[in-house]
Amino acid sequence: MIKFLFLIPTLLCLGWFLYLRQYGYSFEQGKKGYTYILIFSAVIALFYTILLWLTHI
């Protein structure tokens, strides 16, 4: 299951890209959203890393 964690930021970025295209925004206008997505995904990855470390798997 952990091997599919890369899908979280990929799907969120794809969804954000489609949202920006649909409403006519440029990449520059949506750059902050990509930053938030990457930070959110990094927090999830850090959480799972800590859980793995604590359970010694």
KOLLUMDO-12598 format. One record per residue: residue in one letter; residue number from 1; x, y negated, z negated of N, C-alpha, C, O, CB in turn; chain. Coordinates in Angstrom, 3 decimals. Glycine has a CB too. Example, Ala and Ser with C-alpha at 12.3 -4.5 7.8 and 13.67 -1.06 7.14 Angstrom:
# KOLLUMDO-12598
+------+-----+----------+----------+----------+----------+----------+----------+----------+----------+----------+----------+----------+----------+----------+----------+----------+-------+
: rest :  nr :     n_c1 :     n_c2 :     n_c3 :    ca_c1 :    ca_c2 :    ca_c3 :     c_c1 :     c_c2 :     c_c3 :     o_c1 :     o_c2 :     o_c3 :    cb_c1 :    cb_c2 :    cb_c3 : kette :
+------+-----+----------+----------+----------+----------+----------+----------+----------+----------+----------+----------+----------+----------+----------+----------+----------+-------+
:    A :   1 :   13.190 :    5.690 :   -7.800 :   12.300 :    4.500 :   -7.800 :   13.200 :    3.300 :   -7.800 :   14.236 :    3.319 :   -8.465 :   11.308 :    4.473 :   -9.046 :     A :
:    S :   2 :   12.850 :    2.250 :   -7.080 :   13.670 :    1.060 :   -7.140 :   12.900 :   -0.030 :   -7.870 :   13.409 :   -1.138 :   -8.039 :   14.084 :    0.598 :   -5.725 :     A :
+------+-----+----------+----------+----------+----------+----------+----------+----------+----------+----------+----------+----------+----------+----------+----------+----------+-------+
# end
This chain:
# KOLLUMDO-12598
+------+-----+----------+----------+----------+----------+----------+----------+----------+----------+----------+----------+----------+----------+----------+----------+----------+-------+
: rest :  nr :     n_c1 :     n_c2 :     n_c3 :    ca_c1 :    ca_c2 :    ca_c3 :     c_c1 :     c_c2 :     c_c3 :     o_c1 :     o_c2 :     o_c3 :    cb_c1 :    cb_c2 :    cb_c3 : kette :
+------+-----+----------+----------+----------+----------+----------+----------+----------+----------+----------+----------+----------+----------+----------+----------+----------+-------+
:    M :   1 :    0.817 :    1.191 :    0.000 :    0.000 :    0.000 :    0.000 :    0.862 :   -1.256 :    0.000 :    0.508 :   -2.259 :    0.621 :   -0.930 :    0.003 :   -1.196 :     A :
:    I :   2 :    1.982 :   -1.200 :   -0.691 :    2.849 :   -2.369 :   -0.763 :    3.438 :   -2.714 :    0.598 :    3.736 :   -3.877 :    0.868 :    3.965 :   -2.135 :   -1.767 :     A :
:    K :   3 :    3.606 :   -1.720 :    1.451 :    4.179 :   -1.979 :    2.763 :    3.269 :   -2.845 :    3.631 :    3.717 :   -3.357 :    4.657 :    4.465 :   -0.672 :    3.465 :     A :
:    F :   4 :    2.030 :   -3.019 :    3.256 :    1.102 :   -3.849 :    4.016 :    0.928 :   -5.249 :    3.435 :    0.079 :   -6.006 :    3.905 :   -0.232 :   -3.172 :    4.090 :     A :
:    L :   5 :    1.710 :   -5.604 :    2.429 :    1.577 :   -6.920 :    1.814 :    1.949 :   -8.058 :    2.765 :    1.515 :   -9.193 :    2.569 :    2.438 :   -6.993 :    0.577 :     A :
:    F :   6 :    2.742 :   -7.768 :    3.783 :    3.079 :   -8.805 :    4.755 :    1.844 :   -9.271 :    5.525 :    1.858 :  -10.340 :    6.135 :    4.140 :   -8.290 :    5.729 :     A :
:    L :   7 :    0.781 :   -8.474 :    5.497 :   -0.434 :   -8.839 :    6.214 :   -1.159 :  -10.017 :    5.563 :   -1.881 :  -10.748 :    6.242 :   -1.362 :   -7.645 :    6.293 :     A :
:    I :   8 :   -0.976 :  -10.209 :    4.261 :   -1.669 :  -11.302 :    3.576 :   -1.288 :  -12.651 :    4.185 :   -2.174 :  -13.370 :    4.646 :   -1.343 :  -11.287 :    2.071 :     A :
:    P :   9 :    0.004 :  -13.026 :    4.205 :    0.318 :  -14.327 :    4.803 :    0.072 :  -14.370 :    6.313 :   -0.277 :  -15.416 :    6.860 :    1.759 :  -14.681 :    4.521 :     A :
:    T :  10 :    0.254 :  -13.234 :    6.979 :    0.032 :  -13.199 :    8.420 :   -1.426 :  -13.494 :    8.761 :   -1.711 :  -14.309 :    9.638 :    0.440 :  -11.840 :    8.986 :     A :
:    L :  11 :   -2.336 :  -12.834 :    8.073 :   -3.764 :  -13.043 :    8.346 :   -4.228 :  -14.426 :    7.911 :   -5.042 :  -15.052 :    8.590 :   -4.596 :  -11.979 :    7.642 :     A :
:    L :  12 :   -3.710 :  -14.908 :    6.772 :   -4.086 :  -16.245 :    6.327 :   -3.585 :  -17.314 :    7.293 :   -4.308 :  -18.264 :    7.592 :   -3.541 :  -16.509 :    4.926 :     A :
:    C :  13 :   -2.354 :  -17.168 :    7.783 :   -1.816 :  -18.133 :    8.754 :   -2.580 :  -18.063 :   10.076 :   -2.840 :  -19.093 :   10.698 :   -0.313 :  -17.873 :    9.000 :     A :
:    L :  14 :   -2.935 :  -16.869 :   10.499 :   -3.721 :  -16.725 :   11.719 :   -5.092 :  -17.386 :   11.566 :   -5.559 :  -18.081 :   12.469 :   -3.884 :  -15.242 :   12.077 :     A :
:    G :  15 :   -5.725 :  -17.164 :   10.424 :   -7.015 :  -17.795 :   10.167 :   -6.907 :  -19.307 :   10.117 :   -7.784 :  -20.008 :   10.622 :   -7.597 :  -17.283 :    8.872 :     A :
:    W :  16 :   -5.844 :  -19.819 :    9.516 :   -5.630 :  -21.264 :    9.441 :   -5.373 :  -21.831 :   10.837 :   -5.865 :  -22.908 :   11.174 :   -4.446 :  -21.593 :    8.499 :     A :
:    F :  17 :   -4.603 :  -21.102 :   11.645 :   -4.333 :  -21.526 :   13.015 :   -5.633 :  -21.614 :   13.816 :   -5.866 :  -22.587 :   14.533 :   -3.349 :  -20.556 :   13.695 :     A :
:    L :  18 :   -6.473 :  -20.590 :   13.686 :   -7.743 :  -20.590 :   14.416 :   -8.649 :  -21.726 :   13.951 :   -9.345 :  -22.340 :   14.759 :   -8.458 :  -19.245 :   14.240 :     A :
:    Y :  19 :   -8.639 :  -22.003 :   12.656 :   -9.427 :  -23.115 :   12.117 :   -8.943 :  -24.443 :   12.702 :   -9.749 :  -25.272 :   13.125 :   -9.340 :  -23.147 :   10.571 :     A :
:    L :  20 :   -7.631 :  -24.637 :   12.723 :   -7.077 :  -25.881 :   13.258 :   -7.421 :  -26.043 :   14.740 :   -7.780 :  -27.135 :   15.182 :   -5.553 :  -25.915 :   13.062 :     A :
:    R :  21 :   -7.310 :  -24.959 :   15.499 :   -7.622 :  -25.021 :   16.936 :   -9.101 :  -25.323 :   17.167 :   -9.449 :  -26.093 :   18.062 :   -7.244 :  -23.696 :   17.627 :     A :
:    Q :  22 :   -9.964 :  -24.720 :   16.363 :  -11.400 :  -24.895 :   16.559 :  -11.822 :  -26.344 :   16.323 :  -12.686 :  -26.861 :   17.032 :  -12.177 :  -23.967 :   15.628 :     A :
:    Y :  23 :  -11.224 :  -26.995 :   15.342 :  -11.621 :  -28.350 :   15.007 :  -10.697 :  -29.416 :   15.586 :  -10.812 :  -30.590 :   15.236 :  -11.681 :  -28.498 :   13.529 :     A :
:    G :  24 :   -9.780 :  -29.018 :   16.468 :   -8.974 :  -29.975 :   17.205 :   -7.842 :  -30.625 :   16.433 :   -7.409 :  -31.722 :   16.787 :   -9.838 :  -31.015 :   17.717 :     A :
:    Y :  25 :   -7.358 :  -29.981 :   15.394 :   -6.233 :  -30.520 :   14.635 :   -4.916 :  -30.008 :   15.222 :   -4.866 :  -28.928 :   15.811 :   -6.348 :  -30.137 :   13.137 :     A :
:    S :  26 :   -3.867 :  -30.788 :   15.056 :   -2.550 :  -30.368 :   15.546 :   -1.820 :  -29.580 :   14.458 :   -2.248 :  -29.512 :   13.306 :   -1.706 :  -31.599 :   15.986 :     A :
:    F :  27 :   -0.709 :  -28.995 :   14.872 :    0.123 :  -28.255 :   13.911 :    0.639 :  -29.192 :   12.824 :    0.682 :  -28.826 :   11.650 :    1.311 :  -27.566 :   14.630 :     A :
:    E :  28 :    1.026 :  -30.391 :   13.216 :    1.550 :  -31.366 :   12.249 :    0.499 :  -31.719 :   11.199 :    0.826 :  -31.882 :   10.023 :    2.018 :  -32.642 :   12.974 :     A :
:    Q :  29 :   -0.736 :  -31.835 :   11.609 :   -1.805 :  -32.152 :   10.667 :   -2.106 :  -30.983 :    9.729 :   -2.588 :  -31.197 :    8.617 :   -3.064 :  -32.545 :   11.422 :     A :
:    G :  30 :   -1.830 :  -29.760 :   10.159 :   -2.137 :  -28.585 :    9.347 :   -0.935 :  -27.994 :    8.649 :   -1.033 :  -26.922 :    8.052 :   -2.764 :  -27.542 :   10.193 :     A :
:    K :  31 :    0.207 :  -28.674 :    8.712 :    1.437 :  -28.138 :    8.137 :    1.322 :  -27.917 :    6.626 :    1.887 :  -26.962 :    6.093 :    2.596 :  -29.075 :    8.433 :     A :
:    K :  32 :    0.607 :  -28.781 :    5.952 :    0.441 :  -28.640 :    4.500 :   -0.312 :  -27.352 :    4.162 :   -0.013 :  -26.709 :    3.156 :   -0.309 :  -29.860 :    3.920 :     A :
:    G :  33 :   -1.268 :  -26.977 :    4.978 :   -2.017 :  -25.739 :    4.772 :   -1.126 :  -24.517 :    4.893 :   -1.258 :  -23.572 :    4.115 :   -3.157 :  -25.643 :    5.767 :     A :
:    Y :  34 :   -0.214 :  -24.528 :    5.869 :    0.739 :  -23.424 :    6.007 :    1.636 :  -23.329 :    4.778 :    1.961 :  -22.235 :    4.318 :    1.594 :  -23.603 :    7.274 :     A :
:    T :  35 :    2.030 :  -24.481 :    4.256 :    2.864 :  -24.498 :    3.048 :    2.117 :  -23.872 :    1.882 :    2.682 :  -23.061 :    1.148 :    3.290 :  -25.938 :    2.696 :     A :
:    Y :  36 :    0.855 :  -24.239 :    1.704 :    0.048 :  -23.663 :    0.623 :   -0.118 :  -22.158 :    0.792 :   -0.053 :  -21.412 :   -0.185 :   -1.325 :  -24.333 :    0.568 :     A :
:    I :  37 :   -0.331 :  -21.713 :    2.016 :   -0.487 :  -20.280 :    2.281 :    0.791 :  -19.535 :    1.907 :    0.731 :  -18.486 :    1.265 :   -0.838 :  -20.033 :    3.770 :     A :
:    L :  38 :    1.940 :  -20.067 :    2.300 :    3.210 :  -19.398 :    2.000 :    3.504 :  -19.388 :    0.502 :    4.025 :  -18.402 :   -0.019 :    4.355 :  -20.082 :    2.747 :     A :
:    I :  39 :    3.178 :  -20.467 :   -0.189 :    3.378 :  -20.504 :   -1.646 :    2.455 :  -19.493 :   -2.323 :    2.888 :  -18.760 :   -3.213 :    3.117 :  -21.933 :   -2.205 :     A :
:    F :  40 :    1.200 :  -19.447 :   -1.915 :    0.238 :  -18.498 :   -2.474 :    0.704 :  -17.060 :   -2.243 :    0.605 :  -16.220 :   -3.138 :   -1.157 :  -18.713 :   -1.852 :     A :
:    S :  41 :    1.207 :  -16.782 :   -1.052 :    1.690 :  -15.436 :   -0.724 :    2.944 :  -15.094 :   -1.525 :    3.121 :  -13.949 :   -1.940 :    1.980 :  -15.322 :    0.782 :     A :
:    A :  42 :    3.799 :  -16.063 :   -1.740 :    5.004 :  -15.834 :   -2.541 :    4.641 :  -15.519 :   -3.987 :    5.284 :  -14.678 :   -4.615 :    5.932 :  -17.059 :   -2.485 :     A :
:    V :  43 :    3.628 :  -16.176 :   -4.518 :    3.177 :  -15.901 :   -5.888 :    2.629 :  -14.475 :   -5.981 :    2.901 :  -13.768 :   -6.952 :    2.094 :  -16.928 :   -6.329 :     A :
:    I :  44 :    1.874 :  -14.060 :   -4.994 :    1.357 :  -12.685 :   -4.981 :    2.510 :  -11.691 :   -4.923 :    2.512 :  -10.701 :   -5.656 :    0.401 :  -12.469 :   -3.782 :     A :
:    A :  45 :    3.493 :  -11.945 :   -4.056 :    4.644 :  -11.054 :   -3.939 :    5.437 :  -11.011 :   -5.240 :    5.893 :   -9.945 :   -5.652 :    5.547 :  -11.498 :   -2.787 :     A :
:    L :  46 :    5.603 :  -12.149 :   -5.882 :    6.313 :  -12.193 :   -7.165 :    5.561 :  -11.408 :   -8.233 :    6.172 :  -10.696 :   -9.030 :    6.509 :  -13.646 :   -7.621 :     A :
:    F :  47 :    4.247 :  -11.538 :   -8.251 :    3.423 :  -10.805 :   -9.207 :    3.603 :   -9.298 :   -9.042 :    3.805 :   -8.579 :  -10.020 :    1.947 :  -11.183 :   -9.038 :     A :
:    Y :  48 :    3.528 :   -8.822 :   -7.788 :    3.699 :   -7.389 :   -7.547 :    5.119 :   -6.924 :   -7.833 :    5.320 :   -5.794 :   -8.278 :    3.332 :   -7.055 :   -6.115 :     A :
:    T :  49 :    6.096 :   -7.767 :   -7.587 :    7.482 :   -7.418 :   -7.905 :    7.665 :   -7.259 :   -9.409 :    8.333 :   -6.329 :   -9.863 :    8.446 :   -8.488 :   -7.364 :     A :
:    I :  50 :    7.079 :   -8.155 :  -10.172 :    7.169 :   -8.056 :  -11.628 :    6.450 :   -6.805 :  -12.125 :    6.943 :   -6.118 :  -13.020 :    6.576 :   -9.312 :  -12.292 :     A :
:    L :  51 :    5.290 :   -6.510 :  -11.549 :    4.575 :   -5.292 :  -11.949 :    5.398 :   -4.042 :  -11.650 :    5.456 :   -3.129 :  -12.474 :    3.220 :   -5.209 :  -11.232 :     A :
:    L :  52 :    6.032 :   -3.994 :  -10.486 :    6.869 :   -2.845 :  -10.151 :    8.047 :   -2.736 :  -11.113 :    8.401 :   -1.641 :  -11.550 :    7.374 :   -2.951 :   -8.707 :     A :
:    W :  53 :    8.648 :   -3.874 :  -11.438 :    9.785 :   -3.880 :  -12.351 :    9.374 :   -3.411 :  -13.742 :   10.100 :   -2.658 :  -14.391 :   10.398 :   -5.277 :  -12.427 :     A :
:    L :  54 :    8.202 :   -3.861 :  -14.195 :    7.738 :   -3.474 :  -15.532 :    7.352 :   -1.997 :  -15.623 :    7.507 :   -1.380 :  -16.677 :    6.553 :   -4.328 :  -15.931 :     A :
:    T :  55 :    6.860 :   -1.440 :  -14.544 :    6.444 :   -0.042 :  -14.577 :    7.546 :    0.911 :  -14.120 :    7.365 :    2.128 :  -14.174 :    5.222 :    0.147 :  -13.714 :     A :
:    H :  56 :    8.685 :    0.378 :  -13.672 :    9.859 :    1.161 :  -13.285 :    9.586 :    2.167 :  -12.188 :   10.050 :    3.306 :  -12.245 :   10.401 :    1.872 :  -14.471 :     A :
:    I :  57 :    8.837 :    1.745 :  -11.198 :    8.580 :    2.642 :  -10.061 :    9.660 :    2.450 :   -9.034 :    9.645 :    3.104 :   -7.992 :    7.185 :    2.387 :   -9.434 :     A :
+------+-----+----------+----------+----------+----------+----------+----------+----------+----------+----------+----------+----------+----------+----------+----------+----------+-------+
# end
